[in-house]
């Protein structure tokens, strides 16, 4: 099966929106490859480290909310 990694990244970013806390931090319980792609796209700060959460960038915050509404609202 040919997988569209962009769709996976969009879903992951929308799911990060569910765990937002402390203005822009989200729990990083998502696959490391996905987190690295989100970092490379400039949507999150570097996910490598001991912290259990990651900081979303301003663009990441904007896109995560848009994707959350697009994918999960009725």
RODO-2510 file (C-alpha; in nm, 4 decimals, decimal comma):
residues 74
     n   res          X          Y          Z
     1     x     0,0000     0,0000     0,0000
     2     x     0,1275     0,3462    -0,0879
     3     x     0,0926     0,5629     0,2241
     4     x     0,0496     0,9401     0,2082
     5     x     0,2761     1,0630     0,4885
     6     x     0,1321     1,4152     0,4581
     7     x    -0,2106     1,2840     0,5603
     8     x    -0,0544     1,1034     0,8561
     9     x     0,1257     1,4234     0,9560
    10     x    -0,1995     1,6202     0,9337
    11     x    -0,3836     1,3690     1,1520
    12     x    -0,0979     1,3673     1,4039
    13     x    -0,0955     1,7473     1,4219
    14     x    -0,4724     1,7469     1,4754
    15     x    -0,4311     1,4914     1,7559
    16     x    -0,1600     1,7042     1,9181
    17     x    -0,4254     1,9773     1,9395
    18     x    -0,6211     1,7513     2,1771
    19     x    -0,3426     1,7531     2,4341
    20     x    -0,2489     2,1221     2,4253
    21     x    -0,1576     2,2779     2,7588
    22     x     0,0498     2,5735     2,8826
    23     x    -0,0134     2,7639     2,5584
    24     x     0,1276     2,5563     2,2812
    25     x     0,2725     2,2498     2,4517
    26     x     0,1394     1,9060     2,3594
    27     x     0,2178     1,5579     2,4837
    28     x     0,4498     1,3825     2,2401
    29     x     0,3038     1,0333     2,2351
    30     x     0,3212     1,0094     1,8564
    31     x     0,5611     0,8068     1,6420
    32     x     0,9099     0,9603     1,6303
    33     x     0,9245     0,9617     1,2497
    34     x     0,6046     1,1648     1,2378
    35     x     0,7326     1,4029     1,5063
    36     x     1,0560     1,4515     1,3109
    37     x     0,8616     1,5340     0,9929
    38     x     0,6495     1,7880     1,1832
    39     x     0,9719     1,9414     1,3142
    40     x     1,1235     1,9536     0,9639
    41     x     0,8072     2,1296     0,8418
    42     x     0,8480     2,3926     1,1142
    43     x     0,5270     2,2992     1,2960
    44     x     0,6853     2,1937     1,6262
    45     x     1,0086     2,2708     1,8075
    46     x     1,2766     2,0027     1,8270
    47     x     1,1075     1,6975     1,9851
    48     x     1,4343     1,5354     2,0964
    49     x     1,4867     1,5570     2,4706
    50     x     1,3667     1,4304     2,8048
    51     x     1,0528     1,6462     2,8169
    52     x     0,7289     1,4550     2,7703
    53     x     0,5765     1,7396     2,5736
    54     x     0,6750     1,9441     2,2717
    55     x     0,6191     2,3111     2,1863
    56     x     0,4138     2,3867     1,8765
    57     x     0,5268     2,6826     1,6673
    58     x     0,2801     2,9621     1,5892
    59     x     0,2162     2,8050     1,2481
    60     x     0,1815     2,4635     1,4120
    61     x    -0,0781     2,6030     1,6534
    62     x    -0,2746     2,7548     1,3657
    63     x    -0,2636     2,4429     1,1512
    64     x    -0,3362     2,2068     1,4400
    65     x    -0,6579     2,3930     1,5208
    66     x    -0,7639     2,4065     1,1560
    67     x    -0,6954     2,0348     1,1056
    68     x    -0,8638     1,9434     1,4334
    69     x    -1,1810     2,1229     1,3212
    70     x    -1,1588     1,9823     0,9670
    71     x    -1,1031     1,6216     1,0704
    72     x    -1,2987     1,5865     1,3934
    73     x    -1,5898     1,8326     1,4052
    74     x    -1,9406     1,7430     1,2971
***
